[in-house]
Amino acid sequence: MSNTPKVSVVIPHYHDLKALDLCLRALAVQTYPASDFEIIVADNNSPEGEAVVAQAIVGRARLAVVTEKGAGPARNGGVKLARGDILAFTDSDCVPEPQWLAEGLAALPAYDFIGGRVTVLVDDPARLTAAEAFERVFAFDFKTYINKKGFTGAGNLFCSRAVFDEVGGFRAAVSEDVEWSFRARSMGFRLGYAPRAIVGHPARRTWDELWAKWRRVNTETYALYKERTAGKLIWIARSLALPLSALAHTPKVFASDQLLGLNQRLAAVGMLFKLRFHRLGHAFRLMAPRA
């Protein structure tokens, strides 16, 4: 690598060296010139310890150890070490496709920051668990996030270092990529979608894995709503609509080309309703006074 890479790839990591290895392997075969980008692994104080993480990434990435808990602070710690004029963010459990960097950088000049496409990875498309079937239809819909909801996930995000420095770092204890995107847009920065800048993310395979994800999302999203004017009232209305939204989204399951056969579609619908009702109950538990 040169001393002045054009791009810094920042990867937050916590206690998942196997997935991180797959991510780094994918970055090693990018079509973008290796001399023009660096990789920074921002380890969030993994229990394995710094020496073990450093050994796992040796020769493939630089290491930043960030003790403040959360993916947002970890990303910020990685940015502090970054030398590139462009920042490319992905997550340690993502697998970038070979053209990811090249396509993201090709799309960025038309906008101030962009999000790419995220595909859902499964071991066997013919034998999906109910959680996998749900995720194949609903997970990581970055096109909708960007074009309709106005934010991008940080698992596939590109921006210049200048834009990042002006917007400021990611926050902790909230949906940090949503909040960062809204903050950037409120400052006049333009968000775009880059469908050819693709990373893959493994589907959650079990109910426990899926519910752990959504419990965290619910908690972090509620933290953002509490900061808004009439945010709690909006949160209540939004939460009460969850069962109805399951009905509204059922046709999407049956129209999806990501599922094979009726059994997979019924499994996805069942998981859709189960998840929405659990989210409804959890939404009101979040509002309960703390002892």
N, C-alpha and C positions, 0 to 999 in steps of 0.2 A: 504494500500500500504506500502511496505517496504521503508526504508530510502535510499536504493540503487537499484532503478529499473534498469533492464537491457536495457529497451527500453523507449525512450521518443517519444511520438506521438505529433507532432507539427501541430496545426490547425490555420491558419490565419483566421480572421473573421472581417467582416464589416457590421453592420446594417442588420443582417438577423438572428435574434434569433430563429425563427421557424425552419429554416434549421439546424442551429447549434444544436438545441435540438435533431433533428433526428439523426444527426451525433453522438452525445454523447450517445444517446440510443443504437445505433449500436455498439459503442465501448464497452458499458457495457456488451455485450453478446458475446465478443470474446472468442474463445476456448483457446487462449493463457492465461496463468495464470494472473489474475488481479494483483497479488502481484509483478509481474515482469515487469509491465509497468506503466508509468505515462502519463497523458494527459496535455498538455499545450495549452491553448487557447490564441493566440496572437492577441489581439483586436487592430484594426487599428484606434483607436480613434473614435469609433462609436458615433453617435449623441445621443444615449440613455444615454450615460455616463457610467463611470466605475462602479458605484454602481449597476446599473441595470444589466449590463453584469455579474458582479460578483455574483449577486443573482441568475441569470439564470443558472449559471454553478456550484453553490456551492455544494461541496461534490463530484463533478464529475471530476473536472479539476483544475489546477492552472492557474492563470491569469497573462498575461503580457500585459501591455498597451504600444503600440508603436505609437508615434505621427507622425513619418515620413511616408508619404503617400506611399502606394503600398504594394502588397502582398509579394514582395521580402523582404523589410525591416521588415514587420511584422513577416515573418518566421525567419529572423535573430534574432529578439527580443525574439522569443520563444526559439530559440536554446540557447541563453545566459542563460536561466533559466534551461535548460535541464540537467538532472543528469545521463541519460542513456549512455551506450557505443554505442548504436545503435540509430539512428534517423529514425523515420518513419513519412513521411509528407503526409497529406491529406488536403482537403479543407473543409470549413464549410458547403458547399452545397453538399458534397459527403456522401454516405451511405456505409460504409465498410461492406462487408459480414462477417459472424461470423469467418471464417477461415483466414481473411485477414492478420492479424499479424502473425499467425503461418506459413502460406504459404510464406509470404514475407521473414521471418527470415530463413525459410528452404532453400530458393533459394539464399539468399545473399552470403553464403560462396564461391560460385563458381565465384563470380564477386566482383568488388569493389563498384559498386552501381547498383541498379536495379529499373525498373519500372514494375508495374503490369498491369493488365487488367482493363479497365473501361467500364462498360456497360451503355447503355442509358436507363433511366427510363421514362416510360410514364404511364398515368393513365389508358388508355384504348387502347390497341393495335389495336382494330377494328375500332377505330374512331380517327385517327390521323389528326392533322392540317398539312398543307404543311411544316411548319417549323419542326415539330416533325418527319415527314416522312424523310426529309433531314437529320436530326440529327441521326436518327436510322441507316442510311447508312454510313454517313461520319464523325460523331463526335467521338472524343476520340479514334482514331485508334492507340493505344499505341504500338501495335505489329509492325506496319509500321514505326512509329516514331523511335522506338528503333532499329529495325533490318535493316531498309533501310536509315533512315535519321540521325541516330546517336544521338538522344536526347530522354529524357523522360520528361513528364509533372510532375510538382511538386504536383499534386493532388494524385499521387500514386508513391511515391519515397522512397526508403530505402537506407541508407548508414551508415557506421560507423561514430562516432563522429570524429575519427582521420582523415578520408578522408575529411569530411566536413571542418574541421579546416585547413587542408592543401590546399584545393581548395579555401577556402574563402567563404564569404556569397553571397547571391543572390543580384543582382543589382536592381536598380529602373529604371523605365521609359523605359525599354526594355522588350523583351520576356525573362523574367528572368530565367525560367527553361531551355529554349533552350540555352541561353548563358552559364548558369552554367554547363550544360551537355557538351557542346563543350569545355569549359575551363577544366573540369575534364578529358575529353578524351585527350586533348592536353598535359596533365601532365602524361599520361600513364595509367590512371585508366580505368578499363574495365567495360563496360555497358552491362547488360543482361536484358532479358525479363522474367518475372515471371507470366505466364498466369493464375495461380491458386490463385494469390493474387489479389482479385477483390474488387473494389469499384463501386458503382452505382452513376450516376450523372443524375439529371432530364434533360430531353430535353427542349430546348427553344421552347415555344409554339407559338410565334407570330413572324412576320417579324421584328418588332421593337426590340424584345429581341435578335433575331439572328443577325441583323445588328449591334446592339450595341456591341455584342461580336466581330464580325469580323472587325468592325471599330477600336476597341482597338487592336486586333491582328495585323492588317495592320500597325497601328501607331507604335507599339512596334517592329515589325519586320523591318520596314524601319529604325528605329533608329539603329538596328544592322547592316544593310546593309551599312549605311553611314560610318561606321567605317572600312569597308573592302576596300582593294585596288580595284579600279574600281567598287566599290559597287553600285554607282548610275546607271552605265551602265547595270550592272547585274539586278538591280531592274527594270529598264525599260524593258529589255528583258523578264524577268519573268512576269511582269505585262501584257505585250502585249500578252503573251501566255495564259492568263486566259480564254478567250472565247474558244480557242481550247482545253484547258484542260477540259472544261465542256463537249465538245463532246467526248473526250477520256474517261471521267468518266461515261457517260450515261449508257454504258453496265453494270457497277457495280450496278446501281439502279435496272435494270431488273433481275439481277442475285441474288440480295440480298434475304436472308431468313428472313430479319427483317421487311418486308413489306407484306401486305395482299392485293392481287388483283391489277388490272390495275389502278384503280383510285389513290391509294396511290403511285404507281410508277410514274404516270404522275405528280402528285403533287410534288413529290421529284425532278423530272427532271426540272419542271418549277422553283422551288426554287433554284436549282443548277445553272441554267443559269442566273436567276435574281441576285443571289449573286455574281457570277463571274463578271458580267458586272458592278455591283456597286463597287466591289473591284477594278476593272480597273480604273474607274473614280476617286475613292478615292486615288489610288496610285499616280496619277499624281497631284492631289490637294495637297498631302503631299509634293511634290517636288516644289510647287510654292513658290516664295520668300514671306517671312512674312513681313507684313507692319511694 
